[in-house]
Amino acid sequence: MFGRRRGPGSGSIYSFLITWLVLSMFFPMYELGSLLTALGLGLVAAFLFGRVSGRQAEKKKNEKKAEPEVKKVDTTVRSIGEKPAAPKEEKKSYGPEIDPILEEGNRALSEMGRLYMSIKDPEIRVKINEIMRITDKIVQDAISDPNDIPKIKKFMNYYLPTTIKLLNAYDRMSSQGIAGENIDKSMKSITSMLDAAIDAYKKQLDSLFANQALDIETDIAVMNAMLAREGLTDKKDFDIREDPAEKPQGAAEGQVLQASSGTGF
């Protein structure tokens, strides 16, 4: 009975009863005036207690609503200064021959990016940016045409490391902050070398598309021959002969569509 939680209503009743008992100790309750006085004061006490209790309950309710949601805290024990480990992203593999080329290319591009930020000469920075752009295209060609891998490896084993080595030398000399005959001469030589390297890199990239260019020219020639044979082109460059399959048996075999230049398909 007494273990139950008391609400505002039960508190008002107890307030009325306590007030009545206290007044009965000082006033004769058998008199009508005392009885009415005790009744009135008891009701007032009950009303005041209920009002105060209601305000307190409403205040607690509002405070509970205003409390921020408690988030779960990561309690994993780490070393001082150690950051939470980010989820590892799985790298896409292109095969045992291509993956090392991509990794080495990324390292080279990262180093050239560092040199780009370190060297303050705007002319050199433009050259570095162009070398990085062409290098990225050469490296990515290993994915699109694995037949070019031998050429790409030769480029990455000598030309690219030598270029980075000279750029590092330029960075060290330019950071000295002093002019000198040897320093100035070496820096001018490296600047000229970068121009030559850019031209060589472009030729290297162009050579990687030699096989693709040959395939494209072959496809175009075959397409033109087929269009001419089917009468779907206005060009008269092709001599169209009858299909051997349509000739009577015993006719010469092996006659094919020939171009006026003498090239056969």
Secondary structure, DSSP 8 states (H G I E B T S, - for coil): -TTS---HHHHHHHHHHHHHHHHHTTS-TTSHHHHHHHHHHHHHHHHHHHHHHHHHHHHHHHHHHHS------------TT--------------TTHHHHHHHHHHHHHHHHHHHHH---HHHHHHHHHHHHHHHHHHHHHHH-GGGHHHHHHIIIIIHHHHHHHHHHHHHHHTT----HHHHHHHHHHHHHHHHHHHHHHHHHHHTTHHHHHHHHHHHHHHHHHHHHTT-S----EE----GGGS-TTS-S----EETTS-B-
